[in-house]
Amino acid sequence: MVAQVTAITQEPPSTADPANFDTEADAFLGALPNFQDQLNAVALEVNNTSNLINGYYATSTTTATPSVTTISFTLQQANKSFVVGQPVSVYDISTPDTRYMVGTVYSFVPATGVMQVAVTTAVGTQGSNWAVASTAPFIDNSPALKALAILTFIGY
């Protein structure tokens, strides 16, 4: 199902009604976290759909433990557009901010979907519900920049 965003029905507070301002402000601000979560879900779907259309997003059920090495994945979708040397993020679909890898495509056979990723950054524990997506190359080895790029890609 496509992610849905529920409209915020609470009117923003107004200084024209100072007696109710605090109560209305609390109600309005209380609706924002759920709204943000819903917008993030939509952004993730838009990003994934966009990459899927372009051939630079795939999924894999290969069991793998994030580590700085070369890891093989069998993509569930064949004939994708990845190329050797391309920067990619590999992240757990259900916990993308705590289980992920960043690296480059080491080898790829489009017809079979077999891809090896030379991992340069690894976070988390073993998983088998991966998304593999094209990502921007990193200019330096800063963990903060890598985290920012991953979080931006996944919609945070």
NORPE-V720685 format. One record per backbone hydrogen bond with DSSP energy under -1.0 kcal/mol. CO is the residue of the C=O (numbers start at 1). NH is the residue of the N-H. E is the energy in kcal/mol with one decimal. If there is no record, write none. Layout:
co: {CO	CO}
nh: {NH	NH}
e: {E	E}
//
This chain:
co: {14	17	20	21	22	23	24	25	26	31	32	33	34	35	36	37	38	39	40	41	42	43	44	45	46	47	48	49	50	51	55	56	58	59	60	64	67	69	71	73	83	86	87	88	89	90	91	95	95	99	100	101	102	102	103	104	105	107	109	110	113	114	115	116	116	117	117	118	121	123	127	129	130	131	132	133	142	143	144	145	146	147	148	149	150	151}
nh: {17	20	24	25	26	27	28	29	30	35	36	37	38	39	40	41	42	43	44	45	46	47	48	49	50	51	52	53	54	56	81	134	132	76	130	127	69	119	117	115	86	105	135	103	133	101	131	98	99	92	123	90	120	121	88	118	85	116	113	79	75	109	73	106	107	71	119	104	102	100	64	93	60	91	58	89	146	147	148	149	150	151	152	153	154	156}
e: {-1.6	-1.3	-2.7	-2.9	-2.5	-2.1	-2.5	-2.9	-2.0	-1.7	-2.9	-2.4	-2.4	-2.5	-2.6	-2.0	-2.0	-2.7	-2.4	-2.1	-2.7	-2.7	-2.9	-2.8	-2.7	-2.5	-2.5	-2.6	-1.7	-2.4	-2.2	-2.2	-3.2	-3.4	-2.5	-2.5	-1.6	-2.9	-2.9	-3.1	-2.0	-2.3	-1.9	-2.3	-2.7	-2.9	-2.5	-1.3	-1.3	-2.7	-2.8	-3.1	-3.1	-1.9	-2.7	-2.9	-3.3	-2.8	-2.5	-4.1	-3.1	-2.3	-3.3	-3.3	-1.5	-2.4	-1.1	-1.6	-2.3	-1.9	-2.6	-3.0	-2.2	-2.3	-2.2	-2.8	-2.1	-2.6	-2.3	-2.4	-2.3	-2.9	-2.5	-2.2	-2.4	-2.9}
//
